[in-house]
Amino acid sequence: MRGSLLDIVGSVFFLGLSSAEATLDVAATRAEIQSLRTEVERLRRLQEPIPVPENEHLAYLEELRREVLDLRSTKSEQESAITTVWIFVCGTLCVFMHVGFAMVETGTCRARNASDLLIKNVLSVCVGTLGWRSFGWGFAFGEVQHGFIGTTGFFASDLLKHTSNGIQPVDNCDGGVCTSRMLQCFFQWAFCTTTTSIVSGAVAERIRSPTFVMYSLCMSSFIYPVVVAWTWGGGWLSEFLKVGFTDLAGSGVVHLTGGISGLVGAIIVRPRAGRFQGNAVSFEAHNLPLAVLGTLFLWVGWFGFNAGSVGAMRNGLEASLAAHIAMNTVLSGATGGLTVMLLRWIAVRKYDVGGLCNGILAGVVSITAGCSNITNLSAIGVAAVGGLLYQLAANLLQRLHIDDPVNAFPVHGVCGLWGCLAAVLCDWGGFDRFHGMNGWECFRVSSPDTTDRSCFGPEEKGLALLVWLIFMVCVILWAGGLSFILFQSAQLLGLLRVDHEADEKGIDAIEHAQNRAYNFSEQQGPNSWRVLWFQ
């Protein structure tokens, strides 16, 4: 009986607790419902129009519009300023390549012609600068007629304009970012004068300085700018067969143009006296430290050459593309140098620092066209093939008795041609899509149906290869043909090659005020060594 009573009391107690909990749950639910009703009412009121007078409403909208435009303008100005600084820094790096060219050419050739080599390198830059500004810029980036040649902008007439506020720079706008055309002229000038420096190495120690100065003027004023007009200037090759040419930074436009012109000059000017008559030792590089330092200057300058060709620095994607290009430039130079050094070690069982240096240059020339659309692994393969092609071409020139003192044609001509081909073959889109010079994005199909935005496929990649072939043939015929006319004309007039006395005694001793680039002589050393002492 007692147990039953306890059970009844316990049941009543638990029922009371359950009832209390239920009451609390109901109260919480009601509070939550009321909160939701309040929030719904607040949102409904927010959707109702604000009762303001019509004129104040329009003024408020106009103020908002001005703020949006100001923000857009500020953003565009910031992007333009960053892009300008980026291109200026890269262009300045490209200028250092002229230091490299002068050092490599001088160190690779004989000491008795060092002053002549130095003055030709400096003069080619000076004369090329005036030629580019006077005529080259207009032919390259003026209004292109019939897709062939520019017809405006001569003597830099399209770089500045007169306004009511005074003189203002002419802008060049792309993707909402405007930079001065003066900036583009400066950056492209570095490419132009590089082309003339390439030719200088191929005809070193033989050509007369005044004749080469005139040739540099023709190259910078007309020969090279027309190739630019076809390509970067928006001419017929820029969109040929829908895909256009593939050469971001100049394997073909710059290096093949200079390389093939140098080959023509080297053939016409003929070899140095005694070059292929069993006295090869006397033609070895006289200053390897100078050649090595010059190579390193060129390699550093190539970062501006390649990465600066991105053209803008508007967002993280473009910055990432520049970083990718820089990494490809590092890998290709290293791989090309190691490839050539290994090949020469296999051939003669000796280390060849000259081969290492030219291999580095062969590697970076090979990657210049496709530096933005090739993976790091592909860049290594492209540079290795470039090093191999360089060595084969250098050996072929030796067998044909073509005297190219710095191997300008194997480095720039052969590897430039290979670089443009590799940019198409090794495009990181594979055979499913084609990127070309678009970097991260593939080429899109051009169709009246705007919904069709698929990427170019295998058929278009085949077209890109056809464009590559046409591009190479046209550059070789144009640059090689005009260079042949100029060099052969100078040869017929007796103005091409230095005279026999300068050939035998050295050009410095006969034609230059500074008849010795190095002021030292051979004397007896303290330990009976034959050493060089500065006088």
BELTARA-V214454 format. One record per backbone hydrogen bond with DSSP energy under -1.0 kcal/mol. CO is the residue of the C=O (numbers start at 1). NH is the residue of the N-H. Records with the same first field share a line. If there is no record, write none. Layout:
CO: NH + NH
This chain:
1: 5
2: 6
3: 7
4: 8
5: 9
6: 10
7: 11
8: 12
9: 13
10: 14
11: 15
12: 16
13: 17
14: 18
15: 19
16: 20
17: 21
18: 22
19: 23
20: 24
21: 25
22: 26
23: 27
24: 28
25: 29
26: 30
27: 31
28: 32
29: 33
30: 34
31: 35
32: 36
33: 37
34: 38
35: 39
36: 40
37: 41
38: 42
39: 43
40: 44
41: 45
42: 46
43: 47
50: 52
53: 57
54: 58
55: 59
56: 60
57: 61
58: 62
59: 63
60: 64
61: 65
62: 66
63: 67
64: 68
65: 69
66: 70
67: 71
68: 72
69: 73
70: 74
71: 75
72: 76
73: 77
74: 78
75: 79
76: 80
77: 81
78: 82
79: 83
80: 84
81: 85
82: 86
83: 87
84: 88
85: 89
86: 90
87: 91
88: 92
89: 93
90: 94
91: 95
92: 96
94: 97
95: 98
96: 100
97: 101
98: 102
99: 103
100: 104
101: 105
102: 106
103: 107
104: 108
105: 109
107: 287
109: 286
110: 113
111: 114
112: 508
113: 117
114: 118
115: 119
116: 120
117: 121
118: 122
119: 123
120: 124
121: 125
122: 126
123: 127
124: 128
125: 129
126: 130
127: 131
128: 132
129: 133
130: 134
131: 135 + 136
132: 137
134: 155
135: 139
136: 140
137: 141
138: 142
139: 150
143: 151
145: 148 + 149
147: 236
149: 145
153: 156
154: 157
156: 159
159: 170
161: 168
163: 166
166: 163
168: 161
170: 181
172: 179
174: 177
177: 174
179: 172
180: 184
181: 185
182: 186
183: 187
184: 188
185: 189
186: 190
188: 192
189: 193
190: 194
191: 195
192: 196
193: 197
194: 198
195: 199
196: 200
197: 201
199: 203
203: 206 + 207
206: 498
208: 212
209: 213
210: 214
211: 215
212: 216
213: 217
214: 218
215: 219
216: 220
217: 221
218: 222 + 223
219: 224
222: 226
223: 227
224: 228
225: 229
226: 230
227: 231
228: 233
229: 235
230: 237
231: 234
235: 238
237: 245
239: 242
240: 244
250: 254 + 255
251: 256
252: 257
254: 258
255: 259
256: 260
257: 261
258: 262
259: 263
260: 264
261: 265
262: 266
263: 267
264: 268
265: 269
272: 275
274: 277
280: 283
281: 284
287: 291
288: 292
289: 293
290: 294
291: 295
292: 296
293: 297
294: 298
295: 299
296: 300
297: 301
298: 302
300: 303
301: 305
302: 306
303: 307
304: 308
306: 309
307: 310
308: 311
315: 319
316: 320
317: 321
318: 322
319: 323
320: 324
321: 325
322: 326
323: 327
324: 328
325: 329
326: 330
327: 331
328: 332
329: 333
330: 334
331: 335
332: 336
333: 337
334: 338
335: 339
336: 340
337: 341
338: 342
339: 343
340: 344
341: 345
342: 346
343: 347
344: 348
345: 349
352: 356
353: 357
354: 358
355: 359
356: 360
357: 361
358: 362
359: 363
360: 364
361: 365
362: 366
363: 367
368: 249
369: 248
370: 373
373: 428
375: 379
376: 380
377: 381
378: 382
379: 383
380: 384
381: 385
382: 386
383: 387
384: 388
385: 389
386: 390
387: 391
388: 392
389: 393
390: 394
391: 395
392: 396
393: 397
394: 398
395: 399
396: 400
397: 402
398: 401
404: 407
407: 411
408: 412
409: 413 + 414
410: 415
413: 417
414: 418
415: 419
416: 420
417: 421
418: 422
419: 423
421: 425
422: 426
427: 430
429: 433
434: 443
435: 438
438: 441
443: 456
448: 450
449: 452
451: 453
454: 445
457: 461
458: 462
459: 463
460: 464
461: 465
462: 466
463: 467
464: 468
465: 469
466: 470
467: 471
468: 472
469: 473
470: 474
471: 475
472: 476
473: 477
474: 478
475: 479
476: 480
477: 481
478: 482
479: 483
480: 484
481: 485
482: 486
483: 487
484: 488
485: 489
486: 490
487: 491
488: 492
489: 493
490: 495
491: 494
496: 208
499: 503
500: 504
501: 505
502: 506
507: 511
508: 512
513: 515
518: 520
519: 535
521: 533
523: 531
525: 528
529: 525
531: 523
533: 521
